[in-house]
Amino acid sequence: MSKNGKVQKKLDESLNKYRRNPIATKSYQLPDGRWVRKGTRIPFKKPSVNEREDRIQALAEFIMKHPFATRSKMAKQFCRKWECSWKTVEWNYVEPARKRVTILAGMTQAEAREKALGVVMSLMDHPNSRTRLRAVVAFARITGIEAPNRTELTGPNGGPIQAMSVRPLVDLSADELRKLATKALEIEGNGASRG
């Protein structure tokens, strides 16, 4: 076999791991008694209800250990372990796991948000600038400041669009951020909706 042939074989083997039902590299018997022959496709196996529950529980525990983990980090962590795509992890497991975390914590969504906001506020005085920056980003995500901008062609009642200048959160002091967080919690507590 030529050098290019060996390289191509290695490439095929590495890509084979990420296919939905990859090609078997050796013959073996499945737990249900069927045989998978070398060179044939491995049959796709849908997870059972118990396996799905175990995966959601494992992901919930991961979220509790790593509260700042992004969806992509969660997918990267579990795709290879569960031999599924990142879409499967994100669509089928992340949201139920996040709901389970709030249930395990024994609090409502609003209580969880308030507690997370308290933790984030305490991190804003941290001596490490990277930690402070992550706290500001988390603060923006929790309070809804990071929500997508809504653009209208006309203002209220067909009038002109009113614009105002906004200071970036990074430029605010810790006291100003605390006041802003308190104001955001008061508004949300009164039943006002984000717009």
HELIX and SHEET records of a PDB file:
HELIX    1   1 LYS A    3  ASN A   16  1                                  14    
HELIX    2   2 VAL A   49  LYS A   65  1                                  17    
HELIX    3   3 ARG A   71  TRP A   82  1                                  12    
HELIX    4   4 TRP A   86  THR A   88  1                                   3    
HELIX    5   5 VAL A   89  VAL A   94  3                                   6    
HELIX    6   6 GLU A   95  ALA A  105  1                                  11    
HELIX    7   7 GLN A  109  LEU A  123  1                                  15    
HELIX    8   8 SER A  129  THR A  143  1                                  15    
HELIX    9   9 PRO A  156  GLY A  158  5                                   3    
HELIX   10  10 LEU A  169  ASP A  171  5                                   3    
HELIX   11  11 ALA A  174  GLY A  189  1                                  16    
SHEET    1   A 2 TYR A  28  GLN A  29  0                                        
SHEET    2   A 2 TRP A  35  VAL A  36 -1                                        
END                                                                             
